[in-house]
Amino acid sequence: MKNARAVFFAILAAALYALNSPVSKLLLQEIPSTLMAGFLYLGAGIGLSLLGIVQRKTGHAAKEAPLTRAELPCTAAMVALDIAAPIFLMIGLTRTTAANASLLNNFEIVATSLIALLIFKERISKRLFIGIGLVTLASLVLSFEDVSSLSFTVGSLFVLLACVCWGFENNCTRNLSHKDPLEIVVIKGFGSGIGSLMLGLFTGERTQNLPCIAAALLLGFVAYGLSIFFYIYAQRDLGAAKTSSYYAVAPFIGALLSLIIFKEMPSLTFLIALTIMIVGTYYVSTDSTNDP
C-alpha cells in the first residue's frame, strides 16, 4: 500500500512537471531565459509557502522533521544545482523544439540512476541498466544535428546539461527526503529563484510583461512546486533511481503537448528516438528491484 501511494505520487509529479517545457517555450518569447528560470522557482517557493500557511491555519499541517545544520551541505548543493539546471533548460528551449526538449528530459533518469549507483551506492538491476542504455541511445539520436558529421545541436547539449544537474540534485534531495517536503521546496524555490533572478538582472536581462511574469510564477508553482513536493514523498519509499524511472512519463506528456501546442510535425529522427525511449522507459518503470 505504501509503495502504491509512492508510485502514484511519482506519476503525479511527472504529470505536473510535463507542463514545463511547452508552456515555458511560449513564455520565453517574452521573458529572457535566466529570469524565466528564476520566476519558475520563485513561483514554487511562494505557492508552497502559501499552501503551508493554509495548512497551519486549518489544522491540516503534517508533523514533519525540520531541516537541521547537519543537512546544510546537501541543502546548499540542492539550491546551487537548482539555479544551474533550469537556466540550462531555458537556454536549450530557445535553441531546439519543445518536443525535442521534453523527450530529452528523460536523460535525467540516466543521470540520476548512475549518480545514485556510483556515488550514493544505490542498487541498480540489470533491467534498469538496459533501460538506462536505451534512454541514453534515444537521447543521442535526438541530439545529433547531422548523423554523418556527428555534430550535436547546441540546444540539445544545454538540455542534457540540465538533466545532469538535476541528476545530482535528485540525489541530494533523496538524502533530505526524510525531512519536511514543504520546507525543502520552499527553500528550493526562494533560494534558486532569487539566485537566478539576481544572475539574470546582473547579466542585463529585463522584462516588463506582468501577465507573462504572473503566468511564469503560476507555472512554477504547479510544474516545480507541487511536482517537487510529490516527488520528495515518492523518494522516501522508492529511492532516487526508482522514482526517476516512474517520473519518465513526464517527457512523453510534454512532447505530446508540444506537438499539439506548436503544431510541430515530428521528424523521422524524433519518431525513431521516441520508439527507443518508450522501450527504455518500459524497462526502467517495470524494474522489480527491491526498494531501498
Order of alpha helices (4+ residues) and beta strands (2+ residues): alpha-alpha-alpha-alpha-alpha-alpha-alpha-beta-beta-alpha-alpha-alpha-alpha-alpha-alpha
